[in-house]
């Protein structure tokens, strides 16, 4: 499930309390954002049983602190630190593979 967050303090709390956070920074006026959004939501469904992973959407027009230069931008944070990002709307399977590589559990 994807959680909409447009409050910087709430975003910071999630980053501090969740091991892996995947964020979709988007704008309502952005056609590629609208195209990839349902795929991001579908990918998040694969993680509904994982309490250590959070999927977040942030409207950049509502959160200036986001400091994002291109929409959409997808970022992965681990333990509060930015570890990777993708700018633009990749093909859905490519986005899913990118997310999976950051969320694979170590044995």
C-alpha positions as CSV (number, residue, x, y, z in Angstrom):
1,X,0.0,0.0,0.0
2,X,1.3,3.5,-0.9
3,X,0.9,6.2,1.7
4,X,0.5,9.8,0.5
5,X,2.8,12.1,2.6
6,X,2.8,15.9,2.1
7,X,4.1,17.0,5.5
8,X,7.9,17.1,5.9
9,X,7.8,16.2,9.6
10,X,5.7,13.1,8.8
11,X,8.2,12.1,6.1
12,X,11.1,12.5,8.4
13,X,9.4,10.4,11.1
14,X,8.8,7.6,8.5
15,X,12.4,7.8,7.3
16,X,13.6,7.5,11.0
17,X,11.3,4.6,11.9
18,X,11.2,2.4,8.8
19,X,14.2,0.4,7.6
20,X,13.5,0.8,3.8
21,X,11.5,3.6,2.4
22,X,10.7,3.9,-1.3
23,X,9.4,7.3,-2.4
24,X,7.7,8.4,-5.5
25,X,8.1,12.1,-5.9
26,X,5.5,13.3,-8.4
27,X,3.5,16.3,-9.6
28,X,-0.2,16.2,-10.4
29,X,0.5,18.0,-13.7
30,X,3.1,15.5,-14.8
31,X,2.0,13.0,-17.5
32,X,4.8,10.4,-16.9
33,X,4.0,10.6,-13.2
34,X,0.3,9.7,-13.9
35,X,1.5,6.8,-16.2
36,X,3.8,5.1,-13.7
37,X,1.8,5.7,-10.5
38,X,-0.5,2.7,-10.9
39,X,2.5,0.5,-11.5
40,X,4.2,1.8,-8.3
41,X,1.0,1.0,-6.4
42,X,0.9,-2.5,-7.8
43,X,4.5,-3.1,-6.9
44,X,3.8,-2.0,-3.3
45,X,1.2,-4.7,-3.0
46,X,4.0,-7.3,-3.2
47,X,5.3,-5.9,0.1
48,X,2.0,-5.6,2.1
49,X,3.3,-8.2,4.6
50,X,6.7,-6.4,5.1
51,X,6.7,-4.0,8.0
52,X,10.3,-3.0,7.3
53,X,9.4,-1.5,3.9
54,X,7.3,1.6,3.3
55,X,6.0,3.0,-0.1
56,X,5.4,6.7,0.0
57,X,4.1,9.2,-2.6
58,X,5.1,12.9,-2.2
59,X,3.6,15.7,-4.3
60,X,6.5,18.0,-4.9
61,X,4.2,21.0,-5.2
62,X,3.1,20.5,-1.7
63,X,6.5,19.8,-0.1
64,X,9.2,22.3,-1.1
65,X,11.7,20.6,1.2
66,X,11.7,17.6,-1.2
67,X,14.3,19.3,-3.4
68,X,13.5,17.2,-6.5
69,X,14.6,18.4,-9.9
70,X,12.7,16.0,-12.2
71,X,9.4,14.2,-12.0
72,X,8.9,11.5,-11.3
73,X,11.9,10.8,-9.1
74,X,12.0,7.5,-7.2
75,X,14.3,7.3,-4.1
76,X,15.3,4.5,-1.8
77,X,16.2,5.3,1.8
78,X,17.7,2.7,4.1
79,X,17.9,3.5,7.8
80,X,17.2,7.1,7.0
81,X,19.9,7.5,4.4
82,X,19.4,8.0,0.6
83,X,21.0,5.0,-1.1
84,X,19.7,5.3,-4.7
85,X,17.4,7.2,-7.0
86,X,15.9,7.0,-10.5
87,X,14.7,10.1,-12.3
88,X,12.0,9.7,-14.9
89,X,9.4,7.0,-15.5
90,X,11.2,3.7,-16.2
91,X,9.2,0.8,-17.8
92,X,7.2,-0.9,-15.0
93,X,9.3,-4.1,-15.0
94,X,12.5,-2.1,-14.7
95,X,11.1,-0.1,-11.8
96,X,10.0,-3.3,-10.1
97,X,13.5,-4.9,-10.6
98,X,15.1,-1.7,-9.2
99,X,12.9,-1.8,-6.1
100,X,13.4,-5.5,-5.6
101,X,17.2,-5.2,-5.6
102,X,16.9,-2.8,-2.6
103,X,14.4,-4.8,-0.7
104,X,15.8,-8.4,-0.9
105,X,16.1,-9.7,2.6
106,X,19.5,-11.0,3.6
107,X,19.6,-14.4,5.3
